[in-house]
Amino acid sequence: MWDDRFEETVRPFLPFLAPRQQLTPEDGLKDLGLDSLGTVQLLGTLEDAYQVRFRDSALTMDTFRTAGVLWDTVQGMLHTTAS
């Protein structure tokens, strides 16, 4: 699914996700409490954690729709950086 760093980075921005509740790819981040300010902060935190930059095309609400979509976006940037 994703690495531990991703979940450790995302969890603090999801106030409605219980500490022992599993985060799944289908989970809606907005439903778990991610708001617009949290989205901006999460973006910067992910960029720092993975040493990547979100492209303008990835700066959409759809990128932050679910945990799975967000991970796919991060993973895609990692592959681009590694190439």
C-alpha positions, 0 to 999 in steps of 0.5 A: 500500500504505502510506506510508514512515513506516508501514514505518519505524515498524513495522520496528524492532519486527520483529526477524525481518524481514531488513533488505532483506526486503520487508514485505507486507500479509499478513506476520504481525507475531507471526511477524516477532517482534512480542511483547506489549511490542513491541505496546504500544510500537508502539502508542504510536510509531504514535500519535506518528508519525501524531498519532492515538489508537487507539480501545478497539475497535482495541486487540485482538490482531487489529489487530496480526495482520498489517501490512495490518490494522494499516495499515488501522486507522491509515489509518482513524484518519487519515480519521476525524481528517481529517473 
